[in-house]
Amino acid sequence: MELLIPFHFSTIIYLSSLVSFLCGWLALHIALLFLSSTSILFLLALVTLVLLSIAGLGLLQIGLWSSWWALLQKAMDHARAVISNLFSGEPMSYTRFSIARQTEGDNSHVEMKLSADDEDGGEPGRPEHLHAIMPPPRRSGRNRCFLVIAAVLLLLIGFLIGYLSYRGRMQKAGRCLDGSGKCETTPTASYLADDDETEEEEVPGPPVLYWPDLRDLLSDKLSVERLEVNLRQRANKYSFEAGDAEDQSTANYIHDQFTRFFLDEVWNDEHYIKLQVKGSSNNKVSVVEDGKEEELESPDAYVAYSKTGSVVGKPVYVNYGLKADFQRVQKLDVSLNETIIIFRAGKITLAEKVANAKEVGAVGALMYLDPSDYRNTDALVPFGHAHLGTGDPFTPGFPSFNHTQFPPVESSGLPRIAVQTVSSQAVDRLFSKMGGKECPLEWKGGVMGCKVMPESTTNVTVKLTVNNVMADRKILNIFGAIKGLEEPDRYVVIGAQRDSWGPGAAKAGVGTAILLELARVISDMVKKDGYKPRRSIIFASWSAGEYGAVGATEWLEGYSATLHTKAFTYINLDAAVLGSKHMKISASPLLYTLLERTMKGVKDPGKGTGNLYDRVGTDWVKTVVPLGLDNAAFPFLAFSGIPVVSFGFYNKDEEYAFLGTTQDTVANLKTTGNLYGLMRAAAEVAGQIALRLTHDHELFLDFERYAEELLAFQEKFFPYDRDVKTLGLTLKWLYFARGDFQRATDALRRDIANSDRENRIVRRALNDRIMKVEYDFLSPYLSPKDVPFRHIFFGKGSHTLQSLLENLEQLRANKESVDVNILKEQLALATWTIKGAANALVGDIWDTDNEF
């Protein structure tokens, strides 16, 4: 049989194959707009089975299993020959297929002839045999069927290749998120852009920076010499008190440095606050014995927010001023009413010690640095503040932009008793005059002759005179920002306190030096090395930190409606170097995993080998220190619900002796050893955390950690089930809420695993759910004005889980002392705060389940 076909029919086969392949590729990317990768994979498998089945049946029917490929090769050879003839000027010819069936029945031999129309003597332009032009209809239909199937198969091949290339990109993004590989940082257009009106701009530039490259670049650029230059700004200066000339001068210097580093935005934030400062004369502490007054000390240092005037009372020593210490004294049937309490520094903040003293009825308090805790400090007197809170205590809950806009109200955290710090030498002389019962052995420190209280037969009292005055001050917070390319309205904040009583080398100088160096290095990475952060980084220099994180808190209060939806991490640099032997870490559980991975990537400056993770050990989480009121990160976490991390080097067995004193100088700080190497390591930890949080597609916040924290509290509550039932109450609703939160974290993890990580809108929605976890643990049933620190894990007040646990312990110890209504309220607040956090984590309102 011979089949005559026009030569360009073979070319059509080529073109149709190419078109089929391209259509397959295009079809995949259209499908990706509407389907998940899992759905596409399922559809591909289904379509493949169907098409292969059809192809198999068709090929069986036409009997070309062994000859179809040979036929296609012959067609290609013929097409090439025709094209060759065409270029040589020959007239159009036809392709004649001569398919000769062998006598042995073998039909695998296919013969193809190329000939002109007149080769066999026929009429020009007319075939010799008419029947050769008209193939049998049945065979023509089979050929068409075969060509359609081949085109569809090529379409499928293009589809599969497109899918595999897409899948490869997705796998690379997955490796980026778990830290096992490299991730892309190519900037993408903002999700806010209108796709109908704008076109995504392709940003030309240097090669993509993957995370390992970015980490190494940061390490290479951090300079010990620059850190030393920055810290030297504190040298030979006595004081940087908030709002004073030296503080303002330093603020201007930092503003100029941010501008020189070419940060995208640099600005000041002004606040007008009330501070209590030293009066025209020093405060005075005296001993009155038998009506005769003898001055013990009149130091330059003072305690801000103390009650002013003079008070007189019997002296009573209560160790560190902990609640347990006061309870121990009270068990001796000693009345603490109208007394002046003496305690040594450490364990808790001065404000908390003063609050405990006020609670037992004391009229005054004295604090000193014990030589057993703070070496070589016999004559030193520390500064401090007594406000049990943060921010301006005369505008509680409101920003101090202008005092005239708010009613005259005071914070409930003000002490309302007289407070002063004294030297250990003064306390030594006071003990010698008390002559009463000696202190318990574990209460004895470095001061000789420790006494709890004077003998009942003696008439020894202490007179405390406080001359502090109120002052209106303008303070400046200085900010610089590097804007993210994809989500500029999501940002990490890196901050450090700038002001200090005294030189403040350790208290404020180290943090400020690290802040400036990180701003310089990260800006340089963006401007010169091509780093394109997805999210923004804000560098903040706070004022009035010595008065209780006033500058930071006022900023949070002033922009509270915005910050909890935009700022997703705060990194605190204050007091980053107070020693060299150990590390002190305070952090939100959301940042534990990132912090651990970061420490594994930072070399230990104190050793030739190893990293910081080797220093803290595998059980480092158990050593995490809860944030105190004296840490600027505290209001970010407990007031605003923003995850925080605060860390530094210190000596566990020896406190830094000069913190908050006039001897906090650069020279004394250098005695810690390897000062600038430790500062560089701290800068690298902070820098890596900031870069990782602005680099990855998915926010590196471990939301599943809070499920573990809730489970740990549940295990502590279990022993009190029976005690609660005796009151007609139950803990099971609290347990059910915890289970709901666990299921919510599992659901979010599944949503992330099944999502298209290349889709910016989906990725942003998932990240928003992650970054709100911390905020959702602020109890929404409390007023921020009355209870500013609403976090149920890290806040202050009866609403916290720790307070609930203490009340349950009290229930077992003394049932009659527990107020049932307060316990009911505590259970309700804890249960519904956890339940609300679970509902928020789930996502859309129709996905929540309020059935326990």
Beta strands, then each sheet from edge to edge (+ up, - down):
strand 1: 2-6
strand 2: 94-98
strand 3: 111-115
strand 4: 265-277
strand 5: 284-289
strand 6: 292-297
strand 7: 303-304
strand 8: 309-317
strand 9: 339-344
strand 10: 364-368
strand 11: 384-385
strand 12: 418-421
strand 13: 460-466
strand 14: 469-482
strand 15: 487-497
strand 16: 535-542
strand 17: 567-572
strand 18: 582-587
strand 19: 644-650
sheet 1: 1+ 2- 3+
sheet 2: 4+ 14- 16+ 15+ 17+ 19+ 18-
sheet 3: 6+ 5- 13+ 8- 9- 10- 12-
sheet 4: 7+ 11+
end
